[in-house]
């Protein structure tokens, strides 16, 4: 009878071998390559932070060929980039999402090096929670923290479960403390928009904000349970907030009746789905509450 550990070892090796057929090496920065995942025919996904140049990008395929690729779109907010290369004919992973991911589930991080081939590390999903906004301003559909080794060369590679089903894309670019997986739902949403538009629209109000405590007497006067708001430190000219009449010194209390006490609360209204939409801002000015209507603009894109 085969030893249980040997059987487990063989199963893991088989899973890595199968998953590795959809993982490539990406040459988009000096010295160290990263990894990527074949998503659709002609399309490779990788972690945006690993691309340090716009031109001269190459991809090493599972069959050993190294072929040119071009950036179809990139989104630093979710750390996702889409590459096009005519040399990829097949599809990669099954896009049916793994359901009921739980803390403690096994996770394999699969990368590829042009020199040593497929690489793999085994760990667990060490944290699972709901949607969140990254420090880069993007919206990720599910927080998936990994207790698994993600080396610089495997960032952008595949994260799969014990059955080899695709969980997401491994990244070191969204957290300063631990590796994360960009979940499949985010990949599908962001990659589709990148292929369509080349970028992700971000909402824009044009104000500098900072949390400020509200005195007890103002909390009572306004009938608010929240103990803080967001004071306006700057207003950009010809921006949505300024055009709506927001002034330096105003204090944001709520947007569309939802209290805002931290800049993360405002970020929830700056997703691409809000661009062009009107929102109501509840503002404290001179000790009195007023309401202003603002149309969320699109954040100006930085020139490369």
C-alpha positions, 0 to 999 in steps of 0.5 A: 500500500502506497504511503499517504505522504508519497501519494500526497506528494505525487498529487501535488506534483501532478497538479503543478505539472498541469497548472504549469501548462498555463503559466509563462515567464514575463520579461518586463523588467531588468535582471529578474523575470516575473510570471504570467497566466495564459487567459485566452488565445493571444492574451496573457495576464501578469502583475502590473508592478513587475512591468518596468517598461512599455516596449520590448516585453517578451514572454517565455511560453511553456514549450520554451519559446520566447516571443514578443508581447505588447501591453494591451492595458494595465491597471496599477490600482488592482496590479493587473496588466494584460499582454497580447501575443499572437504566439498563444493559441490556447486558453489557460485555466477554467474560469469557473470560480472556486466557491467557498474559499476559506481560511486554511484552504491549501494554495499552490503558487505556480510560477515560471522561470526562463532558466529553470522552468516551472516553480511551485510553493505550497501554503494556505490561504491565511485570510479571506474577507470581502471587497476592499480598496487597495492603497493604489485606488483599485477595487478588489472583489475579495481579499485573499491573503496567502501564507505561501512563498511568492518570490519576485520571479513568481509574482504574476503567476497562478494561485490554484487550489488542491484540485488545480482550480484557478483561484487568482493571480499571485502578487507582491504589489498590493500589500506591504506585509504579505502576498495576495491573490488577485481573485478571479472576479476582479481579473474578469472585470478588470481584464475585460475593461482593459482589453476594451479601453486600454485603461480603467476609469477612476472616479475623481472629485478633485479635493484633498481631504483629511479626517477631523474630529467633530466636537460633541456639541456639533455631533448632538446638533447634527444628530450624528453618531459619527465622531469625525468627518473629512475636512477639505484642505485643497480644491482643484480648479475646474474639478467636480467638487470645486464646480459644485461649490465645495470650499477649503475648510468644508467638512464632508459628513456623508456621500449619498447619505453614507457617513464618511470618516476616512478617505477610504470611505470616499474611495468607495464612490470613486470606482469606474461605475460612478464616473459620470454619476451625480452624488449628494454630498452632506457638508458642514460649513460654518457650523451648519449642514448643507447639501451639494450635488456633484458629478463624479469625474474621471481621474486624469491619466498620468502620462508615461 
